């Protein structure tokens, strides 16, 4: 399923496997931290804000 992964993520994963997270942070810097924060911000926004909002409005049902 590598065709679904972005090229930068494949590169980051290779660096992580070679030298761990310390080497990844050393080579790529704050980009890794920012990508991590943005990923969880979007994921949590969908889980804890969007889905309950749609359920309350009746757009999503459990039938």
Biopython code that builds the backbone (N, CA, C, O; Angstrom):
import numpy as np
from Bio.PDB.StructureBuilder import StructureBuilder

atoms = [
    (1, "UNK", "N", (0.815, -1.188, 0.000)),
    (1, "UNK", "CA", (0.000, 0.000, 0.000)),
    (1, "UNK", "C", (0.864, 1.259, 0.000)),
    (1, "UNK", "O", (0.424, 2.316, 0.452)),
    (2, "UNK", "N", (2.081, 1.147, -0.502)),
    (2, "UNK", "CA", (2.945, 2.320, -0.529)),
    (2, "UNK", "C", (2.462, 3.368, -1.519)),
    (2, "UNK", "O", (2.861, 4.528, -1.418)),
    (3, "UNK", "N", (1.618, 2.998, -2.470)),
    (3, "UNK", "CA", (1.144, 3.975, -3.432)),
    (3, "UNK", "C", (0.171, 4.972, -2.796)),
    (3, "UNK", "O", (-0.124, 6.006, -3.394)),
    (4, "UNK", "N", (-0.331, 4.674, -1.589)),
    (4, "UNK", "CA", (-1.225, 5.594, -0.902)),
    (4, "UNK", "C", (-0.477, 6.558, 0.026)),
    (4, "UNK", "O", (-1.051, 7.540, 0.496)),
    (5, "UNK", "N", (0.796, 6.277, 0.287)),
    (5, "UNK", "CA", (1.578, 7.133, 1.181)),
    (5, "UNK", "C", (2.253, 8.245, 0.389)),
    (5, "UNK", "O", (2.759, 8.016, -0.710)),
    (6, "UNK", "N", (2.259, 9.446, 0.953)),
    (6, "UNK", "CA", (3.001, 10.526, 0.296)),
    (6, "UNK", "C", (4.507, 10.230, 0.316)),
    (6, "UNK", "O", (4.997, 9.516, 1.191)),
    (7, "UNK", "N", (5.222, 10.782, -0.649)),
    (7, "UNK", "CA", (6.662, 10.521, -0.764)),
    (7, "UNK", "C", (7.428, 10.987, 0.467)),
    (7, "UNK", "O", (8.365, 10.320, 0.905)),
    (8, "UNK", "N", (7.033, 12.133, 1.028)),
    (8, "UNK", "CA", (7.761, 12.619, 2.203)),
    (8, "UNK", "C", (7.596, 11.665, 3.382)),
    (8, "UNK", "O", (8.518, 11.513, 4.183)),
    (9, "UNK", "N", (6.435, 11.021, 3.500)),
    (9, "UNK", "CA", (6.202, 10.093, 4.602)),
    (9, "UNK", "C", (7.037, 8.824, 4.439)),
    (9, "UNK", "O", (7.514, 8.267, 5.427)),
    (10, "UNK", "N", (7.212, 8.374, 3.226)),
    (10, "UNK", "CA", (8.070, 7.209, 2.964)),
    (10, "UNK", "C", (9.506, 7.533, 3.347)),
    (10, "UNK", "O", (10.194, 6.711, 3.951)),
    (11, "UNK", "N", (9.956, 8.732, 2.993)),
    (11, "UNK", "CA", (11.315, 9.162, 3.339)),
    (11, "UNK", "C", (11.483, 9.267, 4.855)),
    (11, "UNK", "O", (12.490, 8.816, 5.401)),
    (12, "UNK", "N", (10.502, 9.861, 5.533)),
    (12, "UNK", "CA", (10.568, 10.003, 6.985)),
    (12, "UNK", "C", (10.594, 8.643, 7.660)),
    (12, "UNK", "O", (11.313, 8.454, 8.641)),
    (13, "UNK", "N", (9.819, 7.693, 7.148)),
    (13, "UNK", "CA", (9.766, 6.362, 7.733)),
    (13, "UNK", "C", (11.111, 5.646, 7.577)),
    (13, "UNK", "O", (11.548, 4.937, 8.483)),
    (14, "UNK", "N", (11.764, 5.835, 6.425)),
    (14, "UNK", "CA", (13.069, 5.230, 6.204)),
    (14, "UNK", "C", (14.093, 5.787, 7.190)),
    (14, "UNK", "O", (14.886, 5.035, 7.756)),
    (15, "UNK", "N", (14.075, 7.109, 7.395)),
    (15, "UNK", "CA", (14.994, 7.742, 8.350)),
    (15, "UNK", "C", (14.715, 7.236, 9.762)),
    (15, "UNK", "O", (15.649, 6.962, 10.517)),
    (16, "UNK", "N", (13.436, 7.108, 10.124)),
    (16, "UNK", "CA", (13.070, 6.633, 11.453)),
    (16, "UNK", "C", (13.547, 5.203, 11.689)),
    (16, "UNK", "O", (14.011, 4.875, 12.781)),
    (17, "UNK", "N", (13.435, 4.357, 10.673)),
    (17, "UNK", "CA", (13.882, 2.973, 10.818)),
    (17, "UNK", "C", (15.391, 2.871, 10.956)),
    (17, "UNK", "O", (15.892, 1.986, 11.650)),
    (18, "UNK", "N", (16.123, 3.770, 10.301)),
    (18, "UNK", "CA", (17.582, 3.743, 10.362)),
    (18, "UNK", "C", (18.115, 4.216, 11.710)),
    (18, "UNK", "O", (18.994, 3.578, 12.290)),
    (19, "UNK", "N", (17.583, 5.336, 12.211)),
    (19, "UNK", "CA", (18.184, 5.920, 13.396)),
    (19, "UNK", "C", (17.220, 6.292, 14.497)),
    (19, "UNK", "O", (17.631, 6.890, 15.492)),
    (20, "UNK", "N", (15.962, 5.963, 14.355)),
    (20, "UNK", "CA", (14.992, 6.272, 15.391)),
    (20, "UNK", "C", (14.435, 7.681, 15.254)),
    (20, "UNK", "O", (14.718, 8.407, 14.301)),
    (21, "UNK", "N", (13.630, 8.031, 16.251)),
    (21, "UNK", "CA", (12.948, 9.332, 16.217)),
    (21, "UNK", "C", (13.918, 10.492, 16.430)),
    (21, "UNK", "O", (13.706, 11.586, 15.908)),
    (22, "UNK", "N", (14.977, 10.253, 17.193)),
    (22, "UNK", "CA", (15.953, 11.334, 17.414)),
    (22, "UNK", "C", (16.604, 11.760, 16.104)),
    (22, "UNK", "O", (16.760, 12.953, 15.846)),
    (23, "UNK", "N", (16.981, 10.794, 15.280)),
    (23, "UNK", "CA", (17.587, 11.119, 13.991)),
    (23, "UNK", "C", (16.580, 11.797, 13.074)),
    (23, "UNK", "O", (16.929, 12.725, 12.344)),
    (24, "UNK", "N", (15.339, 11.342, 13.107)),
    (24, "UNK", "CA", (14.296, 11.961, 12.279)),
    (24, "UNK", "C", (14.110, 13.425, 12.648)),
    (24, "UNK", "O", (14.037, 14.284, 11.770)),
    (25, "UNK", "N", (14.034, 13.713, 13.945)),
    (25, "UNK", "CA", (13.879, 15.104, 14.395)),
    (25, "UNK", "C", (15.130, 15.913, 14.054)),
    (25, "UNK", "O", (15.034, 17.082, 13.681)),
    (26, "UNK", "N", (16.301, 15.290, 14.184)),
    (26, "UNK", "CA", (17.544, 16.003, 13.887)),
    (26, "UNK", "C", (17.621, 16.370, 12.403)),
    (26, "UNK", "O", (18.063, 17.467, 12.062)),
    (27, "UNK", "N", (17.195, 15.459, 11.517)),
    (27, "UNK", "CA", (17.283, 15.719, 10.076)),
    (27, "UNK", "C", (16.163, 16.617, 9.569)),
    (27, "UNK", "O", (16.411, 17.516, 8.766)),
    (28, "UNK", "N", (14.946, 16.390, 10.021)),
    (28, "UNK", "CA", (13.795, 17.114, 9.472)),
    (28, "UNK", "C", (13.305, 18.249, 10.357)),
    (28, "UNK", "O", (12.552, 19.109, 9.898)),
    (29, "UNK", "N", (13.713, 18.263, 11.593)),
    (29, "UNK", "CA", (13.408, 19.382, 12.475)),
    (29, "UNK", "C", (11.947, 19.524, 12.849)),
    (29, "UNK", "O", (11.243, 18.544, 13.097)),
    (30, "UNK", "N", (11.511, 20.780, 12.882)),
    (30, "UNK", "CA", (10.166, 21.101, 13.354)),
    (30, "UNK", "C", (9.065, 20.640, 12.396)),
    (30, "UNK", "O", (7.898, 20.594, 12.786)),
    (31, "UNK", "N", (9.405, 20.305, 11.174)),
    (31, "UNK", "CA", (8.387, 19.831, 10.230)),
    (31, "UNK", "C", (7.701, 18.573, 10.742)),
    (31, "UNK", "O", (6.497, 18.399, 10.556)),
    (32, "UNK", "N", (8.465, 17.697, 11.385)),
    (32, "UNK", "CA", (7.902, 16.461, 11.930)),
    (32, "UNK", "C", (6.939, 16.778, 13.064)),
    (32, "UNK", "O", (5.848, 16.212, 13.132)),
    (33, "UNK", "N", (7.335, 17.668, 13.942)),
    (33, "UNK", "CA", (6.495, 18.037, 15.085)),
    (33, "UNK", "C", (5.210, 18.699, 14.602)),
    (33, "UNK", "O", (4.126, 18.378, 15.091)),
    (34, "UNK", "N", (5.320, 19.608, 13.662)),
    (34, "UNK", "CA", (4.147, 20.304, 13.140)),
    (34, "UNK", "C", (3.212, 19.332, 12.423)),
    (34, "UNK", "O", (1.995, 19.419, 12.586)),
    (35, "UNK", "N", (3.759, 18.413, 11.637)),
    (35, "UNK", "CA", (2.928, 17.419, 10.945)),
    (35, "UNK", "C", (2.190, 16.543, 11.947)),
    (35, "UNK", "O", (1.019, 16.222, 11.745)),
    (36, "UNK", "N", (2.860, 16.155, 13.018)),
    (36, "UNK", "CA", (2.253, 15.335, 14.071)),
    (36, "UNK", "C", (1.090, 16.081, 14.732)),
    (36, "UNK", "O", (0.016, 15.512, 14.923)),
    (37, "UNK", "N", (1.301, 17.333, 15.076)),
    (37, "UNK", "CA", (0.266, 18.141, 15.736)),
    (37, "UNK", "C", (-0.921, 18.364, 14.804)),
    (37, "UNK", "O", (-2.071, 18.243, 15.228)),
    (38, "UNK", "N", (-0.653, 18.689, 13.540)),
    (38, "UNK", "CA", (-1.736, 18.930, 12.581)),
    (38, "UNK", "C", (-2.551, 17.667, 12.355)),
    (38, "UNK", "O", (-3.778, 17.733, 12.278)),
    (39, "UNK", "N", (-1.891, 16.517, 12.248)),
    (39, "UNK", "CA", (-2.603, 15.253, 12.059)),
    (39, "UNK", "C", (-3.576, 14.998, 13.198)),
    (39, "UNK", "O", (-4.741, 14.683, 12.958)),
    (40, "UNK", "N", (-3.110, 15.131, 14.440)),
    (40, "UNK", "CA", (-3.982, 14.863, 15.578)),
    (40, "UNK", "C", (-5.038, 15.948, 15.762)),
    (40, "UNK", "O", (-6.130, 15.660, 16.251)),
    (41, "UNK", "N", (-4.740, 17.174, 15.387)),
    (41, "UNK", "CA", (-5.732, 18.241, 15.463)),
    (41, "UNK", "C", (-6.890, 17.965, 14.519)),
    (41, "UNK", "O", (-8.049, 18.115, 14.904)),
    (42, "UNK", "N", (-6.596, 17.568, 13.298)),
    (42, "UNK", "CA", (-7.642, 17.255, 12.320)),
    (42, "UNK", "C", (-8.416, 16.013, 12.754)),
    (42, "UNK", "O", (-9.646, 15.993, 12.704)),
    (43, "UNK", "N", (-7.695, 14.982, 13.179)),
    (43, "UNK", "CA", (-8.356, 13.738, 13.588)),
    (43, "UNK", "C", (-9.295, 13.966, 14.768)),
    (43, "UNK", "O", (-10.437, 13.507, 14.754)),
    (44, "UNK", "N", (-8.821, 14.663, 15.771)),
    (44, "UNK", "CA", (-9.643, 14.899, 16.956)),
    (44, "UNK", "C", (-10.799, 15.842, 16.666)),
    (44, "UNK", "O", (-11.869, 15.710, 17.260)),
    (45, "UNK", "N", (-10.599, 16.787, 15.765)),
    (45, "UNK", "CA", (-11.705, 17.678, 15.393)),
    (45, "UNK", "C", (-12.839, 16.899, 14.747)),
    (45, "UNK", "O", (-14.013, 17.162, 15.007)),
    (46, "UNK", "N", (-12.483, 15.946, 13.909)),
    (46, "UNK", "CA", (-13.514, 15.125, 13.274)),
    (46, "UNK", "C", (-14.211, 14.248, 14.308)),
    (46, "UNK", "O", (-15.438, 14.154, 14.323)),
    (47, "UNK", "N", (-13.430, 13.609, 15.168)),
    (47, "UNK", "CA", (-14.007, 12.678, 16.144)),
    (47, "UNK", "C", (-14.864, 13.371, 17.200)),
    (47, "UNK", "O", (-15.959, 12.907, 17.517)),
    (48, "UNK", "N", (-14.367, 14.475, 17.739)),
    (48, "UNK", "CA", (-15.009, 15.068, 18.912)),
    (48, "UNK", "C", (-15.874, 16.285, 18.614)),
    (48, "UNK", "O", (-16.629, 16.725, 19.482)),
    (49, "UNK", "N", (-15.784, 16.836, 17.417)),
    (49, "UNK", "CA", (-16.603, 17.999, 17.082)),
    (49, "UNK", "C", (-17.560, 17.728, 15.926)),
    (49, "UNK", "O", (-18.764, 17.948, 16.058)),
    (50, "UNK", "N", (-17.046, 17.260, 14.810)),
    (50, "UNK", "CA", (-17.861, 17.112, 13.622)),
    (50, "UNK", "C", (-18.887, 15.982, 13.737)),
    (50, "UNK", "O", (-20.064, 16.192, 13.443)),
    (51, "UNK", "N", (-18.467, 14.805, 14.153)),
    (51, "UNK", "CA", (-19.396, 13.674, 14.246)),
    (51, "UNK", "C", (-20.511, 13.936, 15.255)),
    (51, "UNK", "O", (-21.674, 13.701, 14.927)),
    (52, "UNK", "N", (-20.214, 14.416, 16.478)),
    (52, "UNK", "CA", (-21.323, 14.728, 17.391)),
    (52, "UNK", "C", (-22.243, 15.835, 16.866)),
    (52, "UNK", "O", (-23.456, 15.769, 17.064)),
    (53, "UNK", "N", (-21.691, 16.833, 16.213)),
    (53, "UNK", "CA", (-22.513, 17.903, 15.645)),
    (53, "UNK", "C", (-23.483, 17.350, 14.602)),
    (53, "UNK", "O", (-24.669, 17.678, 14.614)),
    (54, "UNK", "N", (-22.976, 16.515, 13.709)),
    (54, "UNK", "CA", (-23.825, 15.931, 12.676)),
    (54, "UNK", "C", (-24.874, 15.002, 13.281)),
    (54, "UNK", "O", (-25.991, 14.917, 12.771)),
    (55, "UNK", "N", (-24.531, 14.314, 14.349)),
    (55, "UNK", "CA", (-25.497, 13.431, 15.010)),
    (55, "UNK", "C", (-26.599, 14.239, 15.669)),
    (55, "UNK", "O", (-27.768, 13.859, 15.603)),
    (56, "UNK", "N", (-26.243, 15.350, 16.303)),
    (56, "UNK", "CA", (-27.250, 16.196, 16.961)),
    (56, "UNK", "C", (-28.189, 16.818, 15.926)),
    (56, "UNK", "O", (-29.392, 16.922, 16.161)),
    (57, "UNK", "N", (-27.642, 17.228, 14.790)),
    (57, "UNK", "CA", (-28.465, 17.839, 13.749)),
    (57, "UNK", "C", (-29.316, 16.821, 13.008)),
    (57, "UNK", "O", (-30.198, 17.200, 12.238)),
    (58, "UNK", "N", (-29.071, 15.551, 13.225)),
    (58, "UNK", "CA", (-29.876, 14.506, 12.593)),
    (58, "UNK", "C", (-29.389, 14.095, 11.217)),
    (58, "UNK", "O", (-30.071, 13.350, 10.514)),
    (59, "UNK", "N", (-28.224, 14.569, 10.828)),
    (59, "UNK", "CA", (-27.678, 14.219, 9.529)),
    (59, "UNK", "C", (-27.158, 12.775, 9.541)),
    (59, "UNK", "O", (-27.278, 12.048, 8.555)),
    (60, "UNK", "N", (-26.579, 12.381, 10.680)),
    (60, "UNK", "CA", (-26.080, 11.026, 10.863)),
    (60, "UNK", "C", (-27.008, 10.337, 11.866)),
    (60, "UNK", "O", (-27.347, 10.914, 12.899)),
    (61, "UNK", "N", (-27.411, 9.119, 11.563)),
    (61, "UNK", "CA", (-28.226, 8.348, 12.502)),
    (61, "UNK", "C", (-27.573, 6.997, 12.755)),
    (61, "UNK", "O", (-26.694, 6.577, 12.002)),
    (62, "UNK", "N", (-27.992, 6.332, 13.792)),
    (62, "UNK", "CA", (-27.437, 5.032, 14.167)),
    (62, "UNK", "C", (-28.334, 3.886, 13.726)),
    (62, "UNK", "O", (-28.272, 2.809, 14.319)),
    (63, "UNK", "N", (-29.143, 4.071, 12.737)),
    (63, "UNK", "CA", (-30.065, 3.008, 12.291)),
    (63, "UNK", "C", (-29.402, 2.042, 11.383)),
    (63, "UNK", "O", (-30.036, 1.093, 10.921)),
]
sb = StructureBuilder()
sb.init_structure("model")
sb.init_model(0)
sb.init_chain("A")
sb.init_seg("    ")
for serial, (resi, resn, name, xyz) in enumerate(atoms, 1):
    if name == "N":
        sb.init_residue(resn, " ", resi, " ")
    sb.init_atom(name, np.array(xyz, "f"), 0.0, 1.0, " ", f" {name:<3s}", serial, name[0])
structure = sb.get_structure()
